Amino acid sequence: MALIGNLRHRPVRRLAQLYVGLVLYGVSMALMIRSGLGLDPWDVFHQGLSKLTGLSFGTVTIAVGALVLLLWIPLRQRPGLGTVSNVVVIGLVVDATLALMPSGGPLGLRIVLLATGIVANGAATGMYLGARLGPGPRDGLMTGFVARRPGLSVRLVRTVIEVTVLALGWLLGGKVGLGTVAYALAIGPLAQLFIPLFAVPEPDTAAPAPTTVAPATPAV
């Protein structure tokens, strides 16, 4: 098995797909935030921990990401370029998008922003994971469980993780809204749809069978 981050196979497509996916992921998060209809489950959890500890939202997000990476060890997950890029690129894109996008607006527009953000988030997940350059800390939990338990679907594992995190965040005082519930229920099926669609095929490492050329028959 090639190490995560090995770019000898289709490097241009994989790098382009990774960073387009991460940019889209950041934009999708900003769309959901601007909808004002509820945070996604992980951010509900971050907000709840922030209220409990008094730490800033960003500090809690970084700390949770580091702790989640520790959970990769028993799952035998390996970080890669996509793992590091996930942390850096998404945060920058979210801040930039929020700076350009005004808040508020009529309810109909906010519902459109929410729905677009959720679908875009599912597509972004499929794009950056499909590049095979390493999942982000939180998505690594999903792919790790699926790899260790092949009988479980991506849809089921992702949905269980999101609902569990959502419940913990709500108990800690995080803000839950219609968008939170919609995201938790929809992201699993969306990831199940988009990951195979954007998956870059593994290189064919099988050696080609030798071709036997029959000797020419001399003319008589």
Buried (B, 14 or more C-beta within 10 A) or exposed (E): EEEBBBEEBBEEEBBEBBBBBBBBBBBBBBBBBBBBBBBBBBBBBBBBBBBEEEBEEEBBBBBBBEEBBEBBEEBEBBBBBBBBBBBEBBBEBBEBBBEEBEEEBEEEEBBBBBBBBBBBBBBBBBBBBBBBBBBBBBBBBBBBBBEEEEEBBBBBBBBBBBBEBBBBBBEBEBBBBEBBBBBBEBBBBBBBBBBEEBBBEEEEEEEEEEEEEEEEEEEE
